[in-house]
Amino acid sequence: MKLMITGVSGQLGSELTRLGGKHTLLAVDHDELDVTDFDAVVRCVDGFSPDAVINAAAYTAVDRAESDVEVAFAVNRYGPKNLARACGRANIPLIHVSTDYVFDGSKQGAYLETDPVAPLGVYGRSKLAGEQAVLSYCPKSIVLRTSWLFSSHGQNFVKTMLRLASEREELGIVADQHGCPTSASELARALYAVVEKGLDEGSRGIYHFCQPEPTTWFGFAQAVFDEARAQGIPLKINSVNALTTEDYPTPAKRPVNSVMACAKFEETFDFTIRPWRDSLTEVIALLNSNAK
């Protein structure tokens, strides 16, 4: 298939490029395509004539978005809107990646695709606006909400924890925010399953995609440290303290529960989601190998 991928320099874009060998890819980053420029988006889509577009471009600086509202909405709302309009004109599918932060975290248990949305901050509001634009302007579109992305690329929680654990003997990690870590490679594998299966009217809409089992940032950090030690990576850390959200205030308010149910995705696309701990083992092994 001919696939156009935006946001190629990010975690997900890097994995989509790495795993897309059997497809013909046009993989672009911001320097090559400004998704906030509608005319540029149309020229790119029409010039390449892809079978589908995967939008991995996003403004993901959750805290900075609180004071950078215009840019966050430009990238997260108007970028997807431009892609959706261009794909709608060309009658091709658009697969758009969104976030668990469209929820306010007040629900007990896992969020369904049909649950009410109520983002707490600018980042979540801008991503929700992008979802709505995609579904409004592109008849062949799906929105895939994901959470707590990690990989061997770019900046993410796993790499930050490994760095801090090699520098400090003690760390405090928030233990009352619940969610599901998701590796960029597993998400990329899922996105390719979507485009290869094909989209029709029955599959259009919103889906959740994250890896089981739910945990907290504290639990995730402990898993990172345990796996690193199991792979022989020397760590300085010897004490990890559980913090509350109030103990660690941030500019953006985050949902205390953003666990999402993913049965709809697995059933629709005949896809079994692997546990995040398996992916964590692979990512740390790759980081360890690269360091050596």
Secondary structure, DSSP 8 states (H G I E B T S, - for coil): -EEEEE-TTSHHHHHHHHH-TTSEEEEE-TTT--TT-HHHHHHHHHHH--SEEEE------TTGGGT-HHHHHIIIIIHHHHHHHHHHHHT--EEEEEEGGGS-S-SSS-B-TTS-----SHHHHHHHHHHHHHHHH-SSEEEEEE-SEE-SSSS-HHHHHHHHHHH-SEEEEE-S-EE--EEHHHHHHHHHHHHHH---TTT-EEEE---SS-EEHHHHHHHHHHHHHHTT------EEEEE-TTTS--SS---SB--B--HHHHHHTT-----HHHHHHHHHHHHHHHH-
